[in-house]
Amino acid sequence: MLKLLLTNNNAVIHEYPLKDGINHIGRSANNEIRLADMSVSAKHAEITVTPNQYLSFIKDILLVDLQSTNGTLKNGNKIKKCRLSHGDQFQIGSLSFTLEYDQQGDTESTRIYLPDTQL
């Protein structure tokens, strides 16, 4: 399952599931992820989730800042656009988020079956 965790001092405050396609983040009511915080712009950022072009069961996740007033930060640096993977942390306004992406449910182990042979 793919979700954003709103965190404060490493404690999870809220979980937001992410759907395939565009997930808008901001203060206005027409965002999929609505954040009632004055440091967040009305249309602050978006996260796009698409199947990987080579392995369709793996998701490519892209975070884009939508020219917000207070910016979007990853690793303390303002970003315009960046890729995300499991465990990545970023900031929207004054709020901190962690991406949780459990691929285990989406993939299977590779197994090789060898025939029994007699010596």
C-alpha positions in Angstrom: 0.0 0.0 0.0 1.2 3.5 -0.9 0.5 6.3 1.6 1.8 9.5 3.1 2.4 9.7 6.8 2.0 13.1 8.5 4.6 13.1 11.3 5.7 15.2 14.2 8.8 14.1 16.1 8.7 10.7 14.4 5.1 10.1 15.7 2.5 9.5 13.0 -0.4 12.0 13.3 -2.4 11.1 10.2 -2.2 8.7 7.2 -3.2 9.7 3.6 -3.6 6.9 1.1 -2.2 7.7 -2.4 -4.1 6.6 -5.6 -2.7 6.1 -9.0 -2.6 9.3 -11.0 -2.3 12.8 -9.6 -2.8 13.4 -5.9 -3.2 17.2 -5.2 -2.0 18.6 -1.8 -3.1 21.9 -0.4 -5.3 23.9 1.8 -8.3 24.3 -0.5 -11.2 21.8 -0.3 -10.7 20.5 -3.9 -7.4 18.7 -3.0 -7.2 15.0 -2.5 -5.0 15.7 0.5 -6.4 18.7 2.4 -4.1 20.3 5.0 -5.7 23.0 7.2 -2.4 24.8 8.0 -1.6 28.4 7.1 1.9 27.5 5.9 0.4 25.4 3.1 -0.8 27.1 -0.1 -4.2 26.5 -1.6 -2.7 24.3 -4.3 0.7 23.6 -2.8 2.1 20.4 -4.4 1.1 17.2 -6.2 2.3 13.6 -6.1 1.9 11.6 -9.3 1.8 7.8 -9.1 2.3 5.9 -12.3 3.3 2.3 -13.1 7.0 1.9 -14.0 7.5 1.5 -17.7 9.5 -1.7 -17.3 7.9 -3.4 -14.3 4.2 -2.4 -14.2 3.7 -3.7 -10.6 6.2 -1.1 -9.3 5.1 2.5 -9.0 7.1 5.6 -10.0 6.3 8.4 -7.6 7.0 12.1 -8.4 6.6 15.0 -6.0 6.1 18.5 -7.7 5.9 21.8 -6.0 3.1 24.0 -7.6 4.9 27.3 -7.1 3.8 27.4 -3.5 4.6 30.4 -1.3 6.5 28.5 1.4 8.0 25.8 -0.9 8.4 22.1 -0.7 11.6 20.7 0.8 13.3 17.4 0.6 16.4 16.9 2.8 16.2 20.5 3.8 16.5 21.8 0.2 13.7 23.5 -1.8 12.6 21.3 -4.7 10.6 22.0 -7.9 10.3 18.3 -8.7 11.8 15.1 -7.3 11.3 11.3 -7.3 10.2 9.6 -4.0 10.7 6.2 -2.7 9.9 4.3 0.5 11.1 6.1 3.6 11.7 9.5 1.9 10.9 12.4 4.1 9.9 15.9 2.9 8.2 19.0 4.1 5.2 20.9 2.8 5.0 24.3 4.4 5.7 23.6 8.1 4.4 20.0 7.9 6.6 16.9 7.7 5.7 13.8 5.7 7.2 10.3 5.2 6.3 8.2 2.2 5.5 4.6 3.0 5.5 2.2 0.1 5.2 -1.5 0.9 5.9 -3.3 -2.4 5.8 -6.7 -0.7 2.1 -7.1 -1.4 2.7 -6.3 -5.1 5.5 -8.7 -5.9 6.2 -12.4 -5.6 9.4 -14.1 -4.9 11.2 -15.7 -7.8 11.4 -19.4 -7.5 13.3 -21.9 -9.6 12.1 -25.5 -9.6 14.7 -28.1 -10.5 13.7 -31.6 -11.5 14.6 -34.5 -9.2 17.5 -36.3 -10.7 18.7 -39.8 -9.8 22.4 -40.4 -9.4 
